[in-house]
Amino acid sequence: MDISQYLNRNALKLMAIGCAVTVVGILFGVFGYAHAETPQFCGSCHSMDQAYTSWQASNHKQIECVECHLPNRNIAVKLVAKAQTGMNDVYHEVLRDYPATIQVSTKGKGYIADNCLRCHQSTVEKTGMGAGGQDCTQCHRGLVHGMNKSKGGMKLE
């Protein structure tokens, strides 16, 4: 029996298997993406212990990490930023070389400022901050994560 006879006889089975594998893959991706958006996922890395603990004690504990730390106005931009940030975090977590005090990148500070204004626009619209472009963390640095004076980072075991 050659391959074309096999495919003709089993075409429906092969298509059903292909569809099932595709559906399982999509479900795995959707649930994986949703889980990767949770604070519990972010806090599962050793280097994020202090950030996760301080967030839990803050007034912003009802807001997920990605609401502040990733762009939220465009899903395509968010996905790219999430992939870049995630790869960077995994890279440093695997190499165990996070600095003692984790710093937010310049790009990350922009995301945070945009998201502060997105949520608090009605509060600041009649102030100098309402126009955007300012760094909210300049005055409100310790609001969510404290002043981050912990030992933090990675400890070699």
matplotlib code that plots the C-alpha trace (Angstrom):
import matplotlib.pyplot as plt

x = [0.0, 1.5, 1.1, -1.7, -3.9, -3.2, -4.0, -7.2, -8.4, -7.5, -8.0, -10.8, -9.0, -5.9, -7.9, -9.6, -6.3, -4.9, -7.9, -7.7, -3.9, -4.6, -7.4, -5.3, -2.4, -4.6, -6.1, -2.6, -1.5, -4.6, -4.4, -0.7, -1.0, -3.7, -1.6, 1.5, -0.6, -1.2, 0.8, 1.3, 3.2, 5.3, 6.0, 7.0, 10.6, 13.1, 14.2, 10.7, 10.0, 10.4, 8.4, 5.6, 5.5, 5.5, 2.8, 0.5, 0.8, 0.1, -3.0, -2.7, -2.9, -6.1, -4.2, -2.1, 1.6, 1.0, -1.5, 1.4, 4.5, 3.4, 1.8, -2.0, -3.3, -2.5, -2.5, 0.2, 2.5, 1.7, 2.5, 5.9, 6.7, 5.6, 7.8, 10.8, 10.3, 9.7, 12.8, 14.8, 13.5, 14.0, 17.6, 18.5, 16.6, 18.5, 21.9, 21.0, 22.5, 19.8, 21.3, 20.7, 18.2, 16.2, 15.8, 13.0, 14.3, 13.7, 11.2, 9.5, 9.3, 7.4, 5.0, 4.4, 3.9, 1.4, -0.5, -0.6, -2.1, -4.5, -5.9, -5.6, -6.4, -9.4, -7.3, -4.4, -6.1, -6.1, -2.5, 0.8, 0.8, -2.4, -0.5, 1.6, 5.2, 6.2, 7.6, 5.0, 7.5, 9.7, 7.3, 5.5, 8.4, 7.6, 3.8, 3.5, 6.8, 8.1, 11.5, 13.0, 15.9, 15.8, 18.7, 16.6, 18.1, 19.5, 21.3, 23.6, 22.8]
y = [0.0, 3.4, 6.6, 8.1, 5.1, 5.3, 9.1, 8.6, 5.9, 7.8, 11.4, 12.1, 10.5, 12.5, 15.7, 15.0, 14.3, 17.5, 19.5, 18.0, 18.8, 22.4, 22.9, 21.5, 23.8, 26.9, 26.0, 25.5, 28.9, 30.7, 29.3, 29.7, 33.4, 34.0, 32.3, 34.4, 37.5, 36.7, 38.2, 34.6, 33.8, 36.9, 36.3, 32.7, 33.7, 34.0, 37.4, 38.8, 37.8, 41.3, 43.0, 40.4, 40.7, 44.5, 44.6, 42.3, 44.9, 47.9, 49.8, 48.5, 44.8, 44.4, 45.4, 42.7, 43.3, 43.5, 46.3, 48.6, 47.0, 46.4, 48.7, 48.2, 50.4, 48.0, 44.2, 43.7, 46.1, 44.4, 40.9, 42.1, 43.8, 40.8, 38.5, 40.8, 41.3, 37.6, 36.5, 39.0, 37.8, 34.1, 34.9, 36.6, 34.0, 31.1, 32.8, 33.9, 37.3, 39.7, 42.7, 43.1, 45.9, 45.3, 48.5, 49.3, 50.0, 53.4, 51.7, 50.1, 53.5, 54.8, 51.9, 52.6, 56.3, 55.7, 53.2, 55.5, 58.2, 55.7, 54.8, 58.1, 60.5, 62.1, 62.7, 64.5, 66.0, 69.5, 69.3, 69.4, 65.6, 65.5, 66.2, 63.0, 62.5, 62.9, 60.3, 59.5, 57.5, 60.6, 61.5, 58.2, 55.8, 53.8, 53.7, 50.0, 48.3, 50.4, 52.0, 48.6, 48.6, 44.9, 42.6, 41.3, 39.9, 36.4, 34.6, 31.7, 28.6]
z = [0.0, -1.0, 1.0, -1.2, -0.6, 3.2, 3.2, 1.1, 3.6, 6.7, 5.7, 8.1, 11.0, 10.2, 9.9, 13.2, 14.9, 13.4, 14.6, 18.1, 18.4, 17.2, 19.8, 22.6, 21.5, 21.4, 24.8, 26.2, 24.8, 26.1, 29.6, 29.7, 28.6, 31.3, 34.0, 33.0, 33.6, 37.3, 40.2, 41.5, 38.4, 38.6, 42.3, 41.7, 40.8, 43.7, 42.5, 42.7, 46.3, 47.7, 44.9, 45.3, 49.1, 49.0, 46.3, 48.5, 51.3, 49.1, 48.2, 44.6, 45.6, 43.5, 40.3, 38.5, 37.8, 34.0, 34.5, 35.6, 34.1, 30.5, 27.9, 27.9, 25.1, 22.2, 22.4, 19.7, 21.5, 24.8, 23.4, 22.1, 25.4, 27.4, 25.3, 25.6, 29.3, 29.9, 28.0, 29.9, 33.3, 32.4, 31.2, 34.5, 36.6, 34.9, 35.1, 38.7, 38.1, 39.0, 40.8, 44.6, 43.8, 40.7, 38.6, 36.2, 32.6, 30.9, 28.7, 31.8, 33.5, 30.4, 30.6, 34.3, 33.8, 31.0, 33.1, 36.1, 33.9, 32.3, 35.7, 37.5, 34.6, 36.3, 39.4, 37.6, 34.5, 35.9, 37.1, 35.3, 35.3, 33.1, 29.9, 30.3, 29.7, 33.3, 35.6, 38.3, 40.2, 40.8, 43.6, 44.2, 44.0, 47.1, 46.6, 45.5, 46.2, 49.1, 48.8, 47.8, 50.2, 50.7, 49.8, 46.9, 43.8, 43.5, 46.3, 45.3, 47.2]

ax = plt.figure().add_subplot(projection="3d")
ax.plot(x, y, z, "-o")
ax.set_aspect("equal")
plt.show()
